[in-house]
Amino acid sequence: MAAYSAPNGCLDSASGATVVELLHEINAEGTTVVVITHDAELAARLPRQIAIRDGRVLSDSAEKAIV
């Protein structure tokens, strides 16, 4: 397992978009990619979102709603 850091917050928007596209491609090839961000727009484009505050999981988009 390899870990990589992609600080796209420090990049211009075109370069940041390129990094995100590369991460999507890596994920499509079967590698799990974890993106940690404060950017709600970026998070909304990802297949799963887990919100964490003070070390506690607030929400996980993979959980099914209890009816």
N, CA, C and O atoms as a GROMACS GRO file, in nm:
protein
  268
    1MET      N    1   0.085  -0.116   0.000
    1MET     CA    2   0.000   0.000   0.000
    1MET      C    3   0.090   0.123   0.000
    1MET      O    4   0.186   0.131   0.077
    2ALA      N    5   0.058   0.218  -0.086
    2ALA     CA    6   0.136   0.341  -0.093
    2ALA      C    7   0.049   0.458  -0.053
    2ALA      O    8  -0.072   0.458  -0.077
    3ALA      N    9   0.110   0.557   0.006
    3ALA     CA   10   0.038   0.679   0.043
    3ALA      C   11   0.103   0.795  -0.030
    3ALA      O   12   0.225   0.807  -0.032
    4TYR      N   13   0.022   0.878  -0.087
    4TYR     CA   14   0.071   0.994  -0.160
    4TYR      C   15  -0.001   1.118  -0.111
    4TYR      O   16  -0.116   1.110  -0.069
    5SER      N   17   0.065   1.228  -0.116
    5SER     CA   18   0.004   1.355  -0.079
    5SER      C   19  -0.008   1.441  -0.204
    5SER      O   20   0.089   1.461  -0.276
    6ALA      N   21  -0.126   1.492  -0.229
    6ALA     CA   22  -0.150   1.579  -0.345
    6ALA      C   23  -0.212   1.708  -0.295
    6ALA      O   24  -0.334   1.720  -0.289
    7PRO      N   25  -0.130   1.805  -0.260
    7PRO     CA   26  -0.181   1.930  -0.205
    7PRO      C   27  -0.238   2.020  -0.312
    7PRO      O   28  -0.181   2.125  -0.343
    8ASN      N   29  -0.352   1.980  -0.370
    8ASN     CA   30  -0.406   2.058  -0.481
    8ASN      C   31  -0.463   2.192  -0.437
    8ASN      O   32  -0.494   2.275  -0.522
    9GLY      N   33  -0.478   2.216  -0.307
    9GLY     CA   34  -0.524   2.346  -0.260
    9GLY      C   35  -0.424   2.457  -0.288
    9GLY      O   36  -0.460   2.575  -0.291
   10CYS      N   37  -0.298   2.420  -0.310
   10CYS     CA   38  -0.194   2.518  -0.338
   10CYS      C   39  -0.173   2.537  -0.487
   10CYS      O   40  -0.085   2.614  -0.528
   11LEU      N   41  -0.251   2.470  -0.569
   11LEU     CA   42  -0.235   2.477  -0.713
   11LEU      C   43  -0.337   2.572  -0.775
   11LEU      O   44  -0.440   2.601  -0.716
   12ASP      N   45  -0.306   2.619  -0.896
   12ASP     CA   46  -0.407   2.695  -0.970
   12ASP      C   47  -0.520   2.599  -1.006
   12ASP      O   48  -0.503   2.478  -1.000
   13SER      N   49  -0.635   2.653  -1.044
   13SER     CA   50  -0.754   2.569  -1.064
   13SER      C   51  -0.735   2.464  -1.173
   13SER      O   52  -0.785   2.352  -1.158
   14ALA      N   53  -0.666   2.496  -1.281
   14ALA     CA   54  -0.645   2.398  -1.388
   14ALA      C   55  -0.556   2.284  -1.341
   14ALA      O   56  -0.586   2.168  -1.370
   15SER      N   57  -0.449   2.314  -1.271
   15SER     CA   58  -0.360   2.209  -1.221
   15SER      C   59  -0.431   2.125  -1.114
   15SER      O   60  -0.414   2.003  -1.111
   16GLY      N   61  -0.508   2.190  -1.028
   16GLY     CA   62  -0.585   2.117  -0.926
   16GLY      C   63  -0.683   2.020  -0.990
   16GLY      O   64  -0.698   1.907  -0.943
   17ALA      N   65  -0.749   2.064  -1.096
   17ALA     CA   66  -0.844   1.977  -1.167
   17ALA      C   67  -0.772   1.858  -1.229
   17ALA      O   68  -0.826   1.748  -1.231
   18THR      N   69  -0.651   1.880  -1.279
   18THR     CA   70  -0.571   1.771  -1.335
   18THR      C   71  -0.537   1.668  -1.228
   18THR      O   72  -0.547   1.548  -1.252
   19VAL      N   73  -0.497   1.715  -1.111
   19VAL     CA   74  -0.465   1.624  -1.000
   19VAL      C   75  -0.587   1.542  -0.962
   19VAL      O   76  -0.577   1.421  -0.943
   20VAL      N   77  -0.702   1.606  -0.951
   20VAL     CA   78  -0.826   1.535  -0.914
   20VAL      C   79  -0.860   1.432  -1.021
   20VAL      O   80  -0.901   1.320  -0.987
   21GLU      N   81  -0.845   1.465  -1.148
   21GLU     CA   82  -0.872   1.370  -1.255
   21GLU      C   83  -0.778   1.250  -1.246
   21GLU      O   84  -0.820   1.136  -1.267
   22LEU      N   85  -0.652   1.274  -1.216
   22LEU     CA   86  -0.557   1.164  -1.200
   22LEU      C   87  -0.596   1.074  -1.083
   22LEU      O   88  -0.584   0.952  -1.092
   23LEU      N   89  -0.644   1.134  -0.974
   23LEU     CA   90  -0.689   1.054  -0.860
   23LEU      C   91  -0.809   0.968  -0.896
   23LEU      O   92  -0.820   0.854  -0.852
   24HIS      N   93  -0.901   1.024  -0.978
   24HIS     CA   94  -1.017   0.946  -1.025
   24HIS      C   95  -0.970   0.828  -1.110
   24HIS      O   96  -1.023   0.718  -1.097
   25GLU      N   97  -0.870   0.850  -1.196
   25GLU     CA   98  -0.818   0.743  -1.280
   25GLU      C   99  -0.753   0.634  -1.197
   25GLU      O  100  -0.774   0.515  -1.222
   26ILE      N  101  -0.674   0.673  -1.098
   26ILE     CA  102  -0.609   0.576  -1.010
   26ILE      C  103  -0.714   0.493  -0.938
   26ILE      O  104  -0.700   0.372  -0.924
   27ASN      N  105  -0.819   0.560  -0.892
   27ASN     CA  106  -0.927   0.490  -0.823
   27ASN      C  107  -0.999   0.394  -0.917
   27ASN      O  108  -1.033   0.282  -0.878
   28ALA      N  109  -1.023   0.436  -1.040
   28ALA     CA  110  -1.092   0.350  -1.138
   28ALA      C  111  -1.011   0.225  -1.169
   28ALA      O  112  -1.068   0.123  -1.210
   29GLU      N  113  -0.879   0.230  -1.150
   29GLU     CA  114  -0.793   0.114  -1.173
   29GLU      C  115  -0.790   0.020  -1.052
   29GLU      O  116  -0.725  -0.084  -1.057
   30GLY      N  117  -0.860   0.057  -0.944
   30GLY     CA  118  -0.873  -0.033  -0.831
   30GLY      C  119  -0.799   0.008  -0.705
   30GLY      O  120  -0.799  -0.066  -0.607
   31THR      N  121  -0.736   0.124  -0.706
   31THR     CA  122  -0.664   0.171  -0.587
   31THR      C  123  -0.757   0.258  -0.504
   31THR      O  124  -0.823   0.348  -0.556
   32THR      N  125  -0.761   0.233  -0.374
   32THR     CA  126  -0.838   0.317  -0.284
   32THR      C  127  -0.765   0.450  -0.268
   32THR      O  128  -0.645   0.453  -0.240
   33VAL      N  129  -0.838   0.559  -0.285
   33VAL     CA  130  -0.782   0.693  -0.272
   33VAL      C  131  -0.859   0.765  -0.162
   33VAL      O  132  -0.982   0.770  -0.164
   34VAL      N  133  -0.788   0.819  -0.066
   34VAL     CA  134  -0.850   0.896   0.040
   34VAL      C  135  -0.812   1.042   0.021
   34VAL      O  136  -0.694   1.076   0.016
   35VAL      N  137  -0.913   1.127   0.009
   35VAL     CA  138  -0.892   1.271  -0.007
   35VAL      C  139  -0.943   1.338   0.119
   35VAL      O  140  -1.059   1.321   0.157
   36ILE      N  141  -0.857   1.413   0.183
   36ILE     CA  142  -0.897   1.488   0.302
   36ILE      C  143  -0.901   1.634   0.261
   36ILE      O  144  -0.800   1.690   0.218
   37THR      N  145  -1.018   1.695   0.275
   37THR     CA  146  -1.033   1.832   0.225
   37THR      C  147  -1.136   1.910   0.306
   37THR      O  148  -1.225   1.853   0.369
   38HIS      N  149  -1.120   2.041   0.302
   38HIS     CA  150  -1.221   2.132   0.357
   38HIS      C  151  -1.305   2.190   0.244
   38HIS      O  152  -1.396   2.269   0.268
   39ASP      N  153  -1.274   2.150   0.121
   39ASP     CA  154  -1.341   2.203   0.001
   39ASP      C  155  -1.468   2.122  -0.025
   39ASP      O  156  -1.462   2.011  -0.077
   40ALA      N  157  -1.583   2.179   0.010
   40ALA     CA  158  -1.711   2.109  -0.005
   40ALA      C  159  -1.742   2.078  -0.151
   40ALA      O  160  -1.802   1.975  -0.181
   41GLU      N  161  -1.702   2.165  -0.242
   41GLU     CA  162  -1.726   2.142  -0.385
   41GLU      C  163  -1.649   2.019  -0.433
   41GLU      O  164  -1.703   1.936  -0.507
   42LEU      N  165  -1.524   2.008  -0.392
   42LEU     CA  166  -1.444   1.890  -0.429
   42LEU      C  167  -1.504   1.765  -0.367
   42LEU      O  168  -1.520   1.664  -0.436
   43ALA      N  169  -1.537   1.769  -0.239
   43ALA     CA  170  -1.592   1.652  -0.170
   43ALA      C  171  -1.721   1.604  -0.237
   43ALA      O  172  -1.745   1.483  -0.246
   44ALA      N  173  -1.803   1.696  -0.284
   44ALA     CA  174  -1.930   1.660  -0.347
   44ALA      C  175  -1.910   1.581  -0.476
   44ALA      O  176  -2.000   1.507  -0.518
   45ARG      N  177  -1.794   1.594  -0.539
   45ARG     CA  178  -1.766   1.522  -0.664
   45ARG      C  179  -1.708   1.384  -0.640
   45ARG      O  180  -1.683   1.310  -0.735
   46LEU      N  181  -1.685   1.348  -0.516
   46LEU     CA  182  -1.625   1.219  -0.483
   46LEU      C  183  -1.735   1.119  -0.450
   46LEU      O  184  -1.843   1.158  -0.408
   47PRO      N  185  -1.708   0.988  -0.470
   47PRO     CA  186  -1.814   0.889  -0.453
   47PRO      C  187  -1.859   0.864  -0.309
   47PRO      O  188  -1.968   0.810  -0.287
   48ARG      N  189  -1.778   0.901  -0.213
   48ARG     CA  190  -1.817   0.879  -0.074
   48ARG      C  191  -1.762   0.994   0.011
   48ARG      O  192  -1.648   1.036  -0.007
   49GLN      N  193  -1.843   1.042   0.103
   49GLN     CA  194  -1.800   1.149   0.194
   49GLN      C  195  -1.820   1.103   0.337
   49GLN      O  196  -1.926   1.052   0.374
   50ILE      N  197  -1.718   1.123   0.418
   50ILE     CA  198  -1.726   1.096   0.561
   50ILE      C  199  -1.689   1.226   0.632
   50ILE      O  200  -1.578   1.276   0.616
   51ALA      N  201  -1.781   1.280   0.708
   51ALA     CA  202  -1.756   1.405   0.782
   51ALA      C  203  -1.709   1.370   0.922
   51ALA      O  204  -1.772   1.290   0.991
   52ILE      N  205  -1.597   1.429   0.963
   52ILE     CA  206  -1.538   1.402   1.094
   52ILE      C  207  -1.516   1.534   1.165
   52ILE      O  208  -1.468   1.631   1.106
   53ARG      N  209  -1.551   1.538   1.292
   53ARG     CA  210  -1.523   1.657   1.375
   53ARG      C  211  -1.476   1.609   1.511
   53ARG      O  212  -1.538   1.522   1.572
   54ASP      N  213  -1.367   1.665   1.557
   54ASP     CA  214  -1.311   1.631   1.688
   54ASP      C  215  -1.292   1.480   1.706
   54ASP      O  216  -1.315   1.425   1.813
   55GLY      N  217  -1.248   1.414   1.597
   55GLY     CA  218  -1.220   1.271   1.604
   55GLY      C  219  -1.341   1.181   1.597
   55GLY      O  220  -1.327   1.059   1.611
   56ARG      N  221  -1.459   1.237   1.577
   56ARG     CA  222  -1.583   1.157   1.571
   56ARG      C  223  -1.645   1.166   1.432
   56ARG      O  224  -1.646   1.273   1.370
   57VAL      N  225  -1.697   1.053   1.384
   57VAL     CA  226  -1.764   1.051   1.255
   57VAL      C  227  -1.902   1.113   1.272
   57VAL      O  228  -1.984   1.066   1.352
   58LEU      N  229  -1.927   1.219   1.198
   58LEU     CA  230  -2.058   1.286   1.202
   58LEU      C  231  -2.154   1.225   1.100
   58LEU      O  232  -2.274   1.212   1.126
   59SER      N  233  -2.101   1.189   0.984
   59SER     CA  234  -2.185   1.130   0.880
   59SER      C  235  -2.097   1.051   0.784
   59SER      O  236  -1.977   1.076   0.771
   60ASP      N  237  -2.161   0.954   0.718
   60ASP     CA  238  -2.093   0.872   0.620
   60ASP      C  239  -2.193   0.845   0.508
   60ASP      O  240  -2.296   0.782   0.532
   61SER      N  241  -2.164   0.892   0.388
   61SER     CA  242  -2.258   0.879   0.278
   61SER      C  243  -2.280   0.733   0.238
   61SER      O  244  -2.376   0.704   0.165
   62ALA      N  245  -2.196   0.640   0.283
   62ALA     CA  246  -2.213   0.498   0.250
   62ALA      C  247  -2.317   0.431   0.340
   62ALA      O  248  -2.366   0.324   0.307
   63GLU      N  249  -2.350   0.494   0.452
   63GLU     CA  250  -2.449   0.434   0.542
   63GLU      C  251  -2.589   0.451   0.487
   63GLU      O  252  -2.624   0.557   0.435
   64LYS      N  253  -2.667   0.347   0.500
   64LYS     CA  254  -2.806   0.354   0.453
   64LYS      C  255  -2.891   0.420   0.561
   64LYS      O  256  -2.870   0.398   0.680
   65ALA      N  257  -2.984   0.499   0.517
   65ALA     CA  258  -3.073   0.567   0.612
   65ALA      C  259  -3.162   0.465   0.681
   65ALA      O  260  -3.208   0.369   0.618
   66ILE      N  261  -3.186   0.484   0.807
   66ILE     CA  262  -3.275   0.397   0.884
   66ILE      C  263  -3.414   0.456   0.875
   66ILE      O  264  -3.438   0.571   0.913
   67VAL      N  265  -3.507   0.375   0.825
   67VAL     CA  266  -3.644   0.422   0.806
   67VAL      C  267  -3.733   0.369   0.914
   67VAL      O  268  -3.853   0.398   0.915
   0.00000   0.00000   0.00000
